[in-house]
Amino acid sequence: MTYQSGRQFLQIPGPTNIPERVLRAIAAPVLDHRGPEFARLAAEVLARIKPIFKTSQPVLIFPASGTGAWEAALVNTLSPGDKVLGFDSGQFALLWTNMARKLGLEVETLATDWRRAPDPALIEAALAEDREKKIKAVLLVHNETANGCMTRVAEIRQAMDRVRHPALLLVDTISSLGSADFRMDEWGVDVAIGGSQKGLMLPAGLAFCAVSEKALAASKQAKLPRSYWDWDAYMGSNFPYTPACNLLFGLKEALNLINAEGLENIFVRHARHAEATRRAIIGWGLEIVCAEPKDYSRSITAAFMPEGHSADAFRKQVFERFNMPLGGGLGRLADKAFRIGHLGDTNDLMLGGALFGVEMGLAAAKIPHKSGGVQAALNYLADQSGSATRLAAE
C-alpha cells in the first residue's frame, strides 16, 4: 500500500479520534484489578461519570460495546412476552427493536421515513390507546447515528406524563453522550445507555447503564434470563468480572479533558460544528437527510447523493485520494447518503479540513454540486455573534 503523508481525517460518526493524553493513559501498565489502586480508580470514575449523564443515580460500567448495554437494559427490566414501544426511525432504533424481539418481547413499532425523529404526539397517542397499560417500556435513540436526527426526549417524557403511562423510558445516548445536552434525572429517563467510543473520546469497549430507582425496582420483578448483564452483580462491586482496566485509565483522563473544557462549552462546540457542516452541505447544493431543523443532530450530519450517483463510490474515492473515511449510508439509506461525523475531540481547523476534503472529493468524483460550501462553513465558524450558544440551548 502506498504511504499517504499527513494525518488521516477520521470523519465517521464513531469511533472518534482519541486525544493523545487519553492514548497515553490507556498505555499505562496493567494493575491488579482486585487491589487497592484499582478500587480507588473504580470509585473515582463511577462517581465522575454521573455528571456526564446529569444524574445522581447509579451508573454501571460493562466491558462491552453499546449493544451490550442495550441488552442489559432490556433483560434487567422486562419479562418474556412484555410489550415495548419501539421505532423504525433509523438503523440503530431498528436494531434495538430487533434485539427486543429476539429476547422474546412483543414490539409495537412506530415508523418514520427515516428523515425525522419520533414524533412526541404520535407516541402520546399510542400510549393513550394502551388503556390496559400493556406497554412496559419505550425504547428511544436520543441521536440516530444513521440519519442525523435527534429525538426530543424531554417532550416525549412530557407526553408520557400527560397520559399518566407507567412505562419505563429507556434511552440510547451512545452517539450523543458528551456531545449534546442530555439530562437523565430532569427528563425522567429510567435507563440511559452509553458507549465509550464517541463523545467520551475512547476506544470501543466500555458500555454504560445509568439506572433510575424505578428501573431498579422493575429489575426485582423482571423475568428475562440474565447472567453476565445482571445489574445485581454490578451493584455489589460494579466490576464482578475482569474489568477493562486500561480503558478505565483512559476514561479517567477523558473525564479530565471534559472537565477542563466544560461540558456546556463542549455542547456549544458541537452545535457550532453541526451548523457549519449543514451550511456546507446546503452550499454544495446537496440535501440534508434530516428534514426537520428541530431534529438536527449535534454529532453527525448525513447528506444525500444526487440521483444516479453512488454514495459508496464517492466515499471510496475520498478515502483513497485524501485519506479521509466518511460514514456510509445504513439500511434503507445504503449507497444513497454519506455521513460526516463531527463529534468528540474536534476543533474548527479539523472540521474545516474535513469539509475541504469533501468538496475536493465531490469535484474529483464529478458529483454535480455547487462550489462554496467550505466557504459558507468557514464564514459561519468565523462569526462569533453568539448564534452557536443559542443553538446549544435549544
KELOVO-423620 format. One record per residue (C-alpha): residue number from 1; residue in three letters; x, y, z. Coordinates in nm, 3 decimals, always signed. Layout:
// KELOVO-423620
+-----+------+---------+---------+---------+
| seq | type |    east |   north |      up |
+-----+------+---------+---------+---------+
| NUM |  ala |       X |       Y |       Z |
...
+-----+------+---------+---------+---------+
//
This chain:
// KELOVO-423620
+-----+------+---------+---------+---------+
| seq | type |    east |   north |      up |
+-----+------+---------+---------+---------+
|   1 |  met |  +0.000 |  +0.000 |  +0.000 |
|   2 |  thr |  +0.135 |  +0.343 |  -0.095 |
|   3 |  tyr |  +0.216 |  +0.564 |  +0.201 |
|   4 |  gln |  -0.010 |  +0.868 |  +0.237 |
|   5 |  ser |  +0.163 |  +1.157 |  +0.405 |
|   6 |  gly |  -0.006 |  +1.364 |  +0.673 |
|   7 |  arg |  -0.272 |  +1.272 |  +0.924 |
|   8 |  gln |  -0.586 |  +1.080 |  +0.845 |
|   9 |  phe |  -0.909 |  +1.278 |  +0.886 |
|  10 |  leu |  -1.138 |  +1.029 |  +1.058 |
|  11 |  gln |  -1.483 |  +1.178 |  +0.997 |
|  12 |  ile |  -1.707 |  +0.882 |  +1.068 |
|  13 |  pro |  -1.970 |  +0.911 |  +1.344 |
|  14 |  gly |  -1.762 |  +0.692 |  +1.571 |
|  15 |  pro |  -1.531 |  +0.556 |  +1.683 |
|  16 |  thr |  -1.388 |  +0.905 |  +1.702 |
|  17 |  asn |  -1.039 |  +1.050 |  +1.727 |
|  18 |  ile |  -0.871 |  +0.970 |  +2.058 |
|  19 |  pro |  -0.672 |  +1.252 |  +2.222 |
|  20 |  glu |  -0.304 |  +1.177 |  +2.279 |
|  21 |  arg |  -0.343 |  +1.228 |  +2.653 |
|  22 |  val |  -0.608 |  +0.956 |  +2.658 |
|  23 |  leu |  -0.394 |  +0.722 |  +2.447 |
|  24 |  arg |  -0.103 |  +0.770 |  +2.687 |
|  25 |  ala |  -0.331 |  +0.698 |  +2.984 |
|  26 |  ile |  -0.454 |  +0.377 |  +2.825 |
|  27 |  ala |  -0.092 |  +0.269 |  +2.770 |
|  28 |  ala |  -0.023 |  +0.260 |  +3.146 |
|  29 |  pro |  +0.097 |  -0.071 |  +3.294 |
|  30 |  val |  -0.177 |  -0.315 |  +3.390 |
|  31 |  leu |  -0.260 |  -0.319 |  +3.759 |
|  32 |  asp |  -0.417 |  -0.569 |  +3.997 |
|  33 |  his |  -0.789 |  -0.532 |  +3.930 |
|  34 |  arg |  -0.863 |  -0.665 |  +4.277 |
|  35 |  gly |  -0.612 |  -0.445 |  +4.454 |
|  36 |  pro |  -0.649 |  -0.112 |  +4.636 |
|  37 |  glu |  -0.523 |  +0.103 |  +4.345 |
|  38 |  phe |  -0.793 |  -0.025 |  +4.114 |
|  39 |  ala |  -1.054 |  +0.017 |  +4.387 |
|  40 |  arg |  -0.965 |  +0.387 |  +4.406 |
|  41 |  leu |  -0.976 |  +0.422 |  +4.027 |
|  42 |  ala |  -1.314 |  +0.247 |  +4.006 |
|  43 |  ala |  -1.467 |  +0.460 |  +4.278 |
|  44 |  glu |  -1.342 |  +0.777 |  +4.108 |
|  45 |  val |  -1.470 |  +0.703 |  +3.757 |
|  46 |  leu |  -1.804 |  +0.572 |  +3.883 |
|  47 |  ala |  -1.860 |  +0.899 |  +4.068 |
|  48 |  arg |  -1.731 |  +1.125 |  +3.791 |
|  49 |  ile |  -1.932 |  +0.969 |  +3.508 |
|  50 |  lys |  -2.262 |  +1.064 |  +3.675 |
|  51 |  pro |  -2.248 |  +1.437 |  +3.584 |
|  52 |  ile |  -2.199 |  +1.343 |  +3.217 |
|  53 |  phe |  -2.543 |  +1.178 |  +3.229 |
|  54 |  lys |  -2.665 |  +1.458 |  +3.458 |
|  55 |  thr |  -2.784 |  +1.207 |  +3.712 |
|  56 |  ser |  -2.742 |  +1.122 |  +4.078 |
|  57 |  gln |  -2.844 |  +0.762 |  +4.006 |
|  58 |  pro |  -2.604 |  +0.465 |  +3.981 |
|  59 |  val |  -2.408 |  +0.426 |  +3.656 |
|  60 |  leu |  -2.294 |  +0.071 |  +3.579 |
|  61 |  ile |  -1.994 |  +0.011 |  +3.352 |
|  62 |  phe |  -1.970 |  -0.310 |  +3.147 |
|  63 |  pro |  -1.675 |  -0.432 |  +2.941 |
|  64 |  ala |  -1.872 |  -0.428 |  +2.615 |
|  65 |  ser |  -1.989 |  -0.218 |  +2.324 |
|  66 |  gly |  -2.306 |  -0.012 |  +2.350 |
|  67 |  thr |  -2.502 |  -0.308 |  +2.213 |
|  68 |  gly |  -2.432 |  -0.489 |  +2.538 |
|  69 |  ala |  -2.588 |  -0.202 |  +2.731 |
|  70 |  trp |  -2.897 |  -0.229 |  +2.507 |
|  71 |  glu |  -2.933 |  -0.592 |  +2.614 |
|  72 |  ala |  -2.862 |  -0.514 |  +2.979 |
|  73 |  ala |  -3.140 |  -0.253 |  +2.982 |
|  74 |  leu |  -3.392 |  -0.497 |  +2.835 |
|  75 |  val |  -3.314 |  -0.813 |  +3.030 |
|  76 |  asn |  -3.295 |  -0.637 |  +3.367 |
|  77 |  thr |  -3.629 |  -0.457 |  +3.340 |
|  78 |  leu |  -3.862 |  -0.683 |  +3.139 |
|  79 |  ser |  -4.017 |  -1.029 |  +3.133 |
|  80 |  pro |  -4.090 |  -1.272 |  +2.847 |
|  81 |  gly |  -4.389 |  -1.157 |  +2.643 |
|  82 |  asp |  -4.381 |  -0.798 |  +2.774 |
|  83 |  lys |  -4.478 |  -0.536 |  +2.520 |
|  84 |  val |  -4.247 |  -0.248 |  +2.434 |
|  85 |  leu |  -4.289 |  +0.055 |  +2.210 |
|  86 |  gly |  -4.007 |  +0.085 |  +1.957 |
|  87 |  phe |  -3.935 |  +0.280 |  +1.642 |
|  88 |  asp |  -3.845 |  +0.221 |  +1.279 |
|  89 |  ser |  -3.686 |  +0.566 |  +1.258 |
|  90 |  gly |  -3.326 |  +0.477 |  +1.175 |
|  91 |  gln |  -3.088 |  +0.183 |  +1.161 |
|  92 |  phe |  -2.998 |  +0.179 |  +1.530 |
|  93 |  ala |  -3.353 |  +0.226 |  +1.655 |
|  94 |  leu |  -3.450 |  -0.065 |  +1.430 |
|  95 |  leu |  -3.165 |  -0.286 |  +1.554 |
|  96 |  trp |  -3.268 |  -0.227 |  +1.915 |
|  97 |  thr |  -3.627 |  -0.334 |  +1.842 |
|  98 |  asn |  -3.496 |  -0.641 |  +1.658 |
|  99 |  met |  -3.297 |  -0.732 |  +1.968 |
| 100 |  ala |  -3.611 |  -0.696 |  +2.180 |
| 101 |  arg |  -3.794 |  -0.942 |  +1.953 |
| 102 |  lys |  -3.510 |  -1.194 |  +1.972 |
| 103 |  leu |  -3.529 |  -1.176 |  +2.350 |
| 104 |  gly |  -3.896 |  -1.276 |  +2.343 |
| 105 |  leu |  -4.057 |  -0.934 |  +2.381 |
| 106 |  glu |  -4.357 |  -0.811 |  +2.185 |
| 107 |  val |  -4.269 |  -0.494 |  +1.994 |
| 108 |  glu |  -4.516 |  -0.232 |  +1.878 |
| 109 |  thr |  -4.337 |  -0.018 |  +1.620 |
| 110 |  leu |  -4.395 |  +0.341 |  +1.515 |
| 111 |  ala |  -4.229 |  +0.424 |  +1.184 |
| 112 |  thr |  -4.090 |  +0.739 |  +1.027 |
| 113 |  asp |  -3.950 |  +0.798 |  +0.678 |
| 114 |  trp |  -3.601 |  +0.792 |  +0.837 |
| 115 |  arg |  -3.580 |  +1.169 |  +0.784 |
| 116 |  arg |  -3.744 |  +1.267 |  +1.111 |
| 117 |  ala |  -3.716 |  +1.179 |  +1.477 |
| 118 |  pro |  -4.003 |  +1.002 |  +1.656 |
| 119 |  asp |  -4.297 |  +1.239 |  +1.700 |
| 120 |  pro |  -4.393 |  +1.303 |  +2.066 |
| 121 |  ala |  -4.759 |  +1.348 |  +1.962 |
| 122 |  leu |  -4.773 |  +1.004 |  +1.796 |
| 123 |  ile |  -4.609 |  +0.846 |  +2.098 |
| 124 |  glu |  -4.861 |  +1.015 |  +2.325 |
| 125 |  ala |  -5.146 |  +0.882 |  +2.108 |
| 126 |  ala |  -5.006 |  +0.527 |  +2.112 |
| 127 |  leu |  -4.971 |  +0.531 |  +2.490 |
| 128 |  ala |  -5.318 |  +0.682 |  +2.536 |
| 129 |  glu |  -5.464 |  +0.392 |  +2.335 |
| 130 |  asp |  -5.285 |  +0.144 |  +2.563 |
| 131 |  arg |  -5.564 |  +0.155 |  +2.821 |
| 132 |  glu |  -5.461 |  -0.175 |  +2.979 |
| 133 |  lys |  -5.104 |  -0.047 |  +3.020 |
| 134 |  lys |  -4.952 |  -0.343 |  +2.841 |
| 135 |  ile |  -4.660 |  -0.138 |  +2.711 |
| 136 |  lys |  -4.388 |  -0.177 |  +2.970 |
| 137 |  ala |  -4.110 |  +0.029 |  +2.812 |
| 138 |  val |  -4.044 |  +0.290 |  +2.544 |
| 139 |  leu |  -3.715 |  +0.243 |  +2.353 |
| 140 |  leu |  -3.571 |  +0.572 |  +2.228 |
| 141 |  val |  -3.247 |  +0.651 |  +2.050 |
| 142 |  his |  -3.154 |  +1.005 |  +2.151 |
| 143 |  asn |  -2.931 |  +1.063 |  +1.849 |
| 144 |  glu |  -2.988 |  +0.838 |  +1.547 |
| 145 |  thr |  -2.642 |  +0.792 |  +1.401 |
| 146 |  ala |  -2.776 |  +0.661 |  +1.070 |
| 147 |  asn |  -2.959 |  +0.975 |  +0.962 |
| 148 |  gly |  -2.854 |  +1.261 |  +1.189 |
| 149 |  cys |  -3.191 |  +1.306 |  +1.362 |
| 150 |  met |  -3.206 |  +1.386 |  +1.735 |
| 151 |  thr |  -3.504 |  +1.280 |  +1.945 |
| 152 |  arg |  -3.672 |  +1.534 |  +2.174 |
| 153 |  val |  -3.657 |  +1.320 |  +2.486 |
| 154 |  ala |  -3.794 |  +1.584 |  +2.726 |
| 155 |  glu |  -4.105 |  +1.632 |  +2.509 |
| 156 |  ile |  -4.164 |  +1.257 |  +2.495 |
| 157 |  arg |  -4.140 |  +1.231 |  +2.875 |
| 158 |  gln |  -4.395 |  +1.513 |  +2.900 |
| 159 |  ala |  -4.622 |  +1.323 |  +2.661 |
| 160 |  met |  -4.592 |  +1.008 |  +2.873 |
| 161 |  asp |  -4.673 |  +1.206 |  +3.186 |
| 162 |  arg |  -4.978 |  +1.370 |  +3.028 |
| 163 |  val |  -5.140 |  +1.030 |  +2.969 |
| 164 |  arg |  -5.010 |  +0.900 |  +3.304 |
| 165 |  his |  -4.849 |  +0.599 |  +3.141 |
| 166 |  pro |  -4.622 |  +0.397 |  +3.374 |
| 167 |  ala |  -4.392 |  +0.257 |  +3.102 |
| 168 |  leu |  -4.020 |  +0.277 |  +3.160 |
| 169 |  leu |  -3.831 |  +0.524 |  +2.940 |
| 170 |  leu |  -3.513 |  +0.363 |  +2.805 |
| 171 |  val |  -3.285 |  +0.595 |  +2.606 |
| 172 |  asp |  -2.978 |  +0.517 |  +2.396 |
| 173 |  thr |  -2.731 |  +0.808 |  +2.429 |
| 174 |  ile |  -2.443 |  +0.630 |  +2.257 |
| 175 |  ser |  -2.377 |  +0.898 |  +1.994 |
| 176 |  ser |  -2.497 |  +1.196 |  +2.198 |
| 177 |  leu |  -2.339 |  +1.149 |  +2.542 |
| 178 |  gly |  -2.074 |  +1.413 |  +2.591 |
| 179 |  ser |  -2.171 |  +1.582 |  +2.262 |
| 180 |  ala |  -2.526 |  +1.709 |  +2.314 |
| 181 |  asp |  -2.721 |  +1.804 |  +2.623 |
| 182 |  phe |  -2.877 |  +1.505 |  +2.796 |
| 183 |  arg |  -3.047 |  +1.532 |  +3.135 |
| 184 |  met |  -3.134 |  +1.192 |  +3.274 |
| 185 |  asp |  -3.289 |  +1.300 |  +3.603 |
| 186 |  glu |  -3.460 |  +1.616 |  +3.481 |
| 187 |  trp |  -3.611 |  +1.438 |  +3.180 |
| 188 |  gly |  -3.730 |  +1.138 |  +3.379 |
| 189 |  val |  -3.524 |  +0.878 |  +3.194 |
| 190 |  asp |  -3.525 |  +0.536 |  +3.359 |
| 191 |  val |  -3.227 |  +0.377 |  +3.185 |
| 192 |  ala |  -2.971 |  +0.578 |  +2.989 |
| 193 |  ile |  -2.735 |  +0.375 |  +2.770 |
| 194 |  gly |  -2.390 |  +0.493 |  +2.665 |
| 195 |  gly |  -2.074 |  +0.380 |  +2.490 |
| 196 |  ser |  -1.713 |  +0.488 |  +2.520 |
| 197 |  gln |  -1.616 |  +0.535 |  +2.155 |
| 198 |  lys |  -1.788 |  +0.859 |  +2.058 |
| 199 |  gly |  -1.824 |  +1.174 |  +2.268 |
| 200 |  leu |  -1.620 |  +1.020 |  +2.550 |
| 201 |  met |  -1.317 |  +1.001 |  +2.315 |
| 202 |  leu |  -1.216 |  +0.642 |  +2.394 |
| 203 |  pro |  -1.188 |  +0.318 |  +2.200 |
| 204 |  ala |  -1.494 |  +0.096 |  +2.194 |
| 205 |  gly |  -1.511 |  -0.139 |  +2.490 |
| 206 |  leu |  -1.698 |  +0.033 |  +2.773 |
| 207 |  ala |  -2.078 |  +0.027 |  +2.792 |
| 208 |  phe |  -2.282 |  +0.227 |  +3.043 |
| 209 |  cys |  -2.624 |  +0.187 |  +3.201 |
| 210 |  ala |  -2.740 |  +0.475 |  +3.419 |
| 211 |  val |  -3.030 |  +0.336 |  +3.619 |
| 212 |  ser |  -3.319 |  +0.509 |  +3.796 |
| 213 |  glu |  -3.486 |  +0.389 |  +4.116 |
| 214 |  lys |  -3.793 |  +0.293 |  +3.912 |
| 215 |  ala |  -3.578 |  +0.079 |  +3.680 |
| 216 |  leu |  -3.407 |  -0.085 |  +3.977 |
| 217 |  ala |  -3.747 |  -0.169 |  +4.125 |
| 218 |  ala |  -3.854 |  -0.317 |  +3.791 |
| 219 |  ser |  -3.540 |  -0.532 |  +3.785 |
| 220 |  lys |  -3.655 |  -0.708 |  +4.101 |
| 221 |  gln |  -3.964 |  -0.836 |  +3.916 |
| 222 |  ala |  -3.814 |  -0.888 |  +3.568 |
| 223 |  lys |  -3.804 |  -1.249 |  +3.447 |
| 224 |  leu |  -3.593 |  -1.239 |  +3.129 |
| 225 |  pro |  -3.283 |  -1.460 |  +3.170 |
| 226 |  arg |  -2.971 |  -1.268 |  +3.261 |
| 227 |  ser |  -2.629 |  -1.360 |  +3.387 |
| 228 |  tyr |  -2.339 |  -1.150 |  +3.257 |
| 229 |  trp |  -2.566 |  -0.844 |  +3.231 |
| 230 |  asp |  -2.728 |  -0.887 |  +3.573 |
| 231 |  trp |  -2.740 |  -0.549 |  +3.745 |
| 232 |  asp |  -2.743 |  -0.710 |  +4.088 |
| 233 |  ala |  -2.391 |  -0.842 |  +4.037 |
| 234 |  tyr |  -2.269 |  -0.499 |  +3.930 |
| 235 |  met |  -2.444 |  -0.321 |  +4.215 |
| 236 |  gly |  -2.233 |  -0.514 |  +4.462 |
| 237 |  ser |  -1.890 |  -0.411 |  +4.328 |
| 238 |  asn |  -1.971 |  -0.280 |  +3.978 |
| 239 |  phe |  -1.687 |  -0.491 |  +3.838 |
| 240 |  pro |  -1.779 |  -0.851 |  +3.923 |
| 241 |  tyr |  -1.586 |  -0.980 |  +3.620 |
| 242 |  thr |  -1.245 |  -0.883 |  +3.486 |
| 243 |  pro |  -1.273 |  -0.510 |  +3.409 |
| 244 |  ala |  -1.120 |  -0.328 |  +3.113 |
| 245 |  cys |  -0.864 |  -0.165 |  +3.342 |
| 246 |  asn |  -0.673 |  +0.030 |  +3.080 |
| 247 |  leu |  -0.989 |  +0.169 |  +2.927 |
| 248 |  leu |  -1.081 |  +0.293 |  +3.273 |
| 249 |  phe |  -0.743 |  +0.472 |  +3.290 |
| 250 |  gly |  -0.845 |  +0.631 |  +2.961 |
| 251 |  leu |  -1.190 |  +0.717 |  +3.093 |
| 252 |  lys |  -1.039 |  +0.899 |  +3.388 |
| 253 |  glu |  -0.824 |  +1.110 |  +3.155 |
| 254 |  ala |  -1.113 |  +1.172 |  +2.915 |
| 255 |  leu |  -1.319 |  +1.300 |  +3.208 |
| 256 |  asn |  -1.029 |  +1.528 |  +3.297 |
| 257 |  leu |  -1.038 |  +1.673 |  +2.946 |
| 258 |  ile |  -1.417 |  +1.712 |  +2.954 |
| 259 |  asn |  -1.400 |  +1.893 |  +3.287 |
| 260 |  ala |  -1.118 |  +2.117 |  +3.165 |
| 261 |  glu |  -1.320 |  +2.232 |  +2.862 |
| 262 |  gly |  -1.652 |  +2.232 |  +3.047 |
| 263 |  leu |  -1.946 |  +2.016 |  +2.947 |
| 264 |  glu |  -2.165 |  +2.310 |  +2.843 |
| 265 |  asn |  -1.879 |  +2.451 |  +2.632 |
| 266 |  ile |  -1.849 |  +2.113 |  +2.463 |
| 267 |  phe |  -2.217 |  +2.128 |  +2.373 |
| 268 |  val |  -2.167 |  +2.473 |  +2.220 |
| 269 |  arg |  -1.869 |  +2.349 |  +2.019 |
| 270 |  his |  -2.065 |  +2.055 |  +1.881 |
| 271 |  ala |  -2.360 |  +2.279 |  +1.794 |
| 272 |  arg |  -2.127 |  +2.516 |  +1.605 |
| 273 |  his |  -1.968 |  +2.233 |  +1.410 |
| 274 |  ala |  -2.304 |  +2.079 |  +1.325 |
| 275 |  glu |  -2.437 |  +2.409 |  +1.193 |
| 276 |  ala |  -2.118 |  +2.474 |  +0.993 |
| 277 |  thr |  -2.146 |  +2.129 |  +0.836 |
| 278 |  arg |  -2.507 |  +2.184 |  +0.738 |
| 279 |  arg |  -2.419 |  +2.518 |  +0.581 |
| 280 |  ala |  -2.150 |  +2.348 |  +0.376 |
| 281 |  ile |  -2.391 |  +2.079 |  +0.255 |
| 282 |  ile |  -2.650 |  +2.338 |  +0.158 |
| 283 |  gly |  -2.376 |  +2.543 |  -0.011 |
| 284 |  trp |  -2.285 |  +2.243 |  -0.225 |
| 285 |  gly |  -2.649 |  +2.214 |  -0.332 |
| 286 |  leu |  -2.690 |  +1.876 |  -0.162 |
| 287 |  glu |  -2.984 |  +1.772 |  +0.056 |
| 288 |  ile |  -2.956 |  +1.705 |  +0.429 |
| 289 |  val |  -3.113 |  +1.371 |  +0.521 |
| 290 |  cys |  -3.275 |  +1.507 |  +0.838 |
| 291 |  ala |  -3.572 |  +1.701 |  +0.702 |
| 292 |  glu |  -3.673 |  +1.886 |  +1.020 |
| 293 |  pro |  -3.442 |  +2.156 |  +1.160 |
| 294 |  lys |  -3.579 |  +2.093 |  +1.510 |
| 295 |  asp |  -3.447 |  +1.736 |  +1.481 |
| 296 |  tyr |  -3.094 |  +1.822 |  +1.365 |
| 297 |  ser |  -2.818 |  +1.621 |  +1.531 |
| 298 |  arg |  -2.526 |  +1.784 |  +1.708 |
| 299 |  ser |  -2.300 |  +1.484 |  +1.641 |
| 300 |  ile |  -2.340 |  +1.377 |  +1.279 |
| 301 |  thr |  -2.485 |  +1.511 |  +0.958 |
| 302 |  ala |  -2.597 |  +1.291 |  +0.669 |
| 303 |  ala |  -2.632 |  +1.415 |  +0.312 |
| 304 |  phe |  -2.798 |  +1.259 |  +0.008 |
| 305 |  met |  -2.603 |  +1.197 |  -0.309 |
| 306 |  pro |  -2.764 |  +1.342 |  -0.623 |
| 307 |  glu |  -2.989 |  +1.096 |  -0.806 |
| 308 |  gly |  -2.794 |  +0.847 |  -1.013 |
| 309 |  his |  -2.469 |  +0.876 |  -0.816 |
| 310 |  ser |  -2.328 |  +0.623 |  -0.570 |
| 311 |  ala |  -2.251 |  +0.746 |  -0.221 |
| 312 |  asp |  -2.027 |  +0.446 |  -0.161 |
| 313 |  ala |  -1.824 |  +0.511 |  -0.478 |
| 314 |  phe |  -1.784 |  +0.872 |  -0.369 |
| 315 |  arg |  -1.667 |  +0.772 |  -0.020 |
| 316 |  lys |  -1.422 |  +0.522 |  -0.169 |
| 317 |  gln |  -1.267 |  +0.792 |  -0.386 |
| 318 |  val |  -1.243 |  +1.037 |  -0.095 |
| 319 |  phe |  -1.071 |  +0.773 |  +0.117 |
| 320 |  glu |  -0.826 |  +0.663 |  -0.149 |
| 321 |  arg |  -0.734 |  +1.012 |  -0.268 |
| 322 |  phe |  -0.747 |  +1.213 |  +0.052 |
| 323 |  asn |  -0.714 |  +0.954 |  +0.331 |
| 324 |  met |  -1.045 |  +1.060 |  +0.486 |
| 325 |  pro |  -1.300 |  +0.796 |  +0.593 |
| 326 |  leu |  -1.662 |  +0.915 |  +0.582 |
| 327 |  gly |  -1.962 |  +0.729 |  +0.720 |
| 328 |  gly |  -2.170 |  +0.527 |  +0.475 |
| 329 |  gly |  -2.545 |  +0.511 |  +0.443 |
| 330 |  leu |  -2.702 |  +0.239 |  +0.656 |
| 331 |  gly |  -3.014 |  +0.030 |  +0.599 |
| 332 |  arg |  -3.255 |  +0.199 |  +0.362 |
| 333 |  leu |  -3.002 |  +0.481 |  +0.313 |
| 334 |  ala |  -2.732 |  +0.243 |  +0.186 |
| 335 |  asp |  -2.541 |  +0.392 |  -0.112 |
| 336 |  lys |  -2.782 |  +0.686 |  -0.113 |
| 337 |  ala |  -2.622 |  +0.902 |  +0.155 |
| 338 |  phe |  -2.289 |  +0.970 |  +0.321 |
| 339 |  arg |  -2.234 |  +1.082 |  +0.679 |
| 340 |  ile |  -1.993 |  +1.335 |  +0.826 |
| 341 |  gly |  -1.910 |  +1.281 |  +1.191 |
| 342 |  his |  -1.828 |  +1.599 |  +1.385 |
| 343 |  leu |  -1.814 |  +1.478 |  +1.742 |
| 344 |  gly |  -1.559 |  +1.407 |  +2.007 |
| 345 |  asp |  -1.212 |  +1.562 |  +2.008 |
| 346 |  thr |  -1.255 |  +1.809 |  +1.719 |
| 347 |  asn |  -1.187 |  +2.176 |  +1.658 |
| 348 |  asp |  -1.261 |  +2.434 |  +1.389 |
| 349 |  leu |  -0.946 |  +2.358 |  +1.188 |
| 350 |  met |  -1.016 |  +1.985 |  +1.186 |
| 351 |  leu |  -1.373 |  +2.039 |  +1.069 |
| 352 |  gly |  -1.260 |  +2.289 |  +0.806 |
| 353 |  gly |  -1.011 |  +2.035 |  +0.670 |
| 354 |  ala |  -1.275 |  +1.765 |  +0.661 |
| 355 |  leu |  -1.522 |  +1.983 |  +0.471 |
| 356 |  phe |  -1.244 |  +2.084 |  +0.231 |
| 357 |  gly |  -1.182 |  +1.713 |  +0.171 |
| 358 |  val |  -1.549 |  +1.654 |  +0.094 |
| 359 |  glu |  -1.559 |  +1.944 |  -0.150 |
| 360 |  met |  -1.244 |  +1.820 |  -0.326 |
| 361 |  gly |  -1.399 |  +1.473 |  -0.335 |
| 362 |  leu |  -1.718 |  +1.599 |  -0.496 |
| 363 |  ala |  -1.511 |  +1.761 |  -0.769 |
| 364 |  ala |  -1.283 |  +1.459 |  -0.815 |
| 365 |  ala |  -1.580 |  +1.220 |  -0.838 |
| 366 |  lys |  -1.760 |  +1.457 |  -1.077 |
| 367 |  ile |  -2.064 |  +1.476 |  -0.850 |
| 368 |  pro |  -2.296 |  +1.760 |  -0.956 |
| 369 |  his |  -2.259 |  +2.030 |  -0.694 |
| 370 |  lys |  -2.203 |  +2.399 |  -0.639 |
| 371 |  ser |  -1.875 |  +2.542 |  -0.516 |
| 372 |  gly |  -1.855 |  +2.746 |  -0.199 |
| 373 |  gly |  -1.978 |  +2.503 |  +0.063 |
| 374 |  val |  -1.649 |  +2.519 |  +0.252 |
| 375 |  gln |  -1.652 |  +2.898 |  +0.241 |
| 376 |  ala |  -2.007 |  +2.907 |  +0.381 |
| 377 |  ala |  -1.892 |  +2.690 |  +0.673 |
| 378 |  leu |  -1.581 |  +2.898 |  +0.734 |
| 379 |  asn |  -1.780 |  +3.221 |  +0.729 |
| 380 |  tyr |  -2.008 |  +3.078 |  +0.996 |
| 381 |  leu |  -1.721 |  +2.950 |  +1.212 |
| 382 |  ala |  -1.553 |  +3.289 |  +1.196 |
| 383 |  asp |  -1.870 |  +3.461 |  +1.318 |
| 384 |  gln |  -1.859 |  +3.496 |  +1.699 |
| 385 |  ser |  -2.202 |  +3.661 |  +1.722 |
| 386 |  gly |  -2.334 |  +3.413 |  +1.976 |
| 387 |  ser |  -2.559 |  +3.216 |  +1.744 |
| 388 |  ala |  -2.386 |  +2.893 |  +1.845 |
| 389 |  thr |  -2.471 |  +2.949 |  +2.209 |
| 390 |  arg |  -2.837 |  +2.985 |  +2.116 |
| 391 |  leu |  -2.818 |  +2.667 |  +1.910 |
| 392 |  ala |  -2.675 |  +2.469 |  +2.203 |
| 393 |  ala |  -2.950 |  +2.594 |  +2.433 |
| 394 |  glu |  -3.235 |  +2.483 |  +2.203 |
+-----+------+---------+---------+---------+
//
